[in-house]
Amino acid sequence: MQQNSEESDLGRQLAGYGLTTASVFYYMPERPKLIQSFVWQFYDVAPDHPRLERFLDYWRREIDAAIHSVEIAHERLIKPSEWRLAAFEGRLN
């Protein structure tokens, strides 16, 4: 049975992944003075960012656009001190 995306996103966060936003600034070879941007949000592990590295490697191999620069923002949404198991004993009416 396949997990839905919410379960897998939570699982990634519990495994140490954080929400990463990458802004890739690039230009087409025929218009080097026109800088464009591509923004992508995904879960990745800091500080190595293996998923981002794979994406940038793919870009360099397959896309006919030169990367000018990349800006990265990363935030772990669930931190170890914030996650705890809570037990509830009681009655809800």
C-alpha positions in Angstrom: 0.0 0.0 0.0 1.4 3.4 -1.0 1.6 6.2 1.6 -0.1 9.5 0.8 2.1 12.6 0.5 1.2 13.9 3.9 2.5 10.8 5.6 5.7 10.7 3.6 6.3 14.4 4.2 5.9 13.9 8.0 8.2 10.8 7.8 10.8 12.9 6.0 10.6 15.7 8.6 11.0 13.2 11.5 14.0 11.7 9.7 15.8 15.1 9.7 14.6 16.6 6.4 13.7 20.3 6.3 11.8 22.4 3.8 14.2 23.9 1.3 13.5 26.7 -1.1 16.0 27.1 -3.9 16.0 30.1 -6.2 17.9 29.3 -9.4 19.0 32.4 -11.4 19.8 31.5 -14.9 20.2 32.9 -18.5 19.8 31.5 -21.9 23.1 31.5 -24.0 21.6 33.7 -26.7 20.4 36.4 -24.1 23.1 36.5 -21.4 22.0 39.8 -20.0 18.5 38.6 -19.3 18.6 36.8 -15.9 15.5 34.7 -15.1 14.6 32.8 -12.0 13.2 29.4 -11.2 11.9 28.8 -7.6 11.5 25.2 -6.2 10.4 24.0 -2.8 11.1 20.5 -1.6 12.3 18.5 1.4 16.1 18.0 1.7 18.8 17.5 4.3 21.1 20.4 5.2 24.0 21.2 4.9 24.7 18.8 2.0 21.4 19.2 0.1 21.7 15.9 -1.9 18.4 16.4 -3.7 19.3 19.9 -4.8 22.7 18.7 -5.9 21.1 16.0 -8.1 18.7 18.6 -9.6 21.5 21.0 -10.4 23.6 18.2 -12.0 20.6 17.3 -14.1 20.1 21.0 -15.1 23.8 21.3 -16.1 23.6 18.1 -18.3 20.1 18.5 -19.8 18.9 22.1 -19.9 20.2 24.6 -22.3 20.4 27.5 -19.8 23.5 28.6 -17.8 23.1 28.9 -14.0 24.1 32.3 -12.8 23.6 31.7 -9.1 21.5 29.7 -6.6 20.0 31.0 -3.3 19.0 28.5 -0.7 16.7 28.8 2.3 16.3 25.8 4.6 14.2 25.3 7.7 13.6 22.2 9.8 9.9 22.3 10.5 10.0 19.7 13.3 12.9 20.0 15.6 13.9 17.4 18.2 12.9 19.5 21.1 9.4 20.1 19.7 8.5 16.5 18.9 7.3 14.3 21.8 4.8 11.6 22.3 1.8 12.7 24.3 -0.4 10.2 26.1 -4.1 11.1 26.7 -6.3 9.4 29.2 -9.7 10.9 29.5 -13.2 11.2 28.1 -14.4 13.5 25.4 -18.2 14.3 25.4 
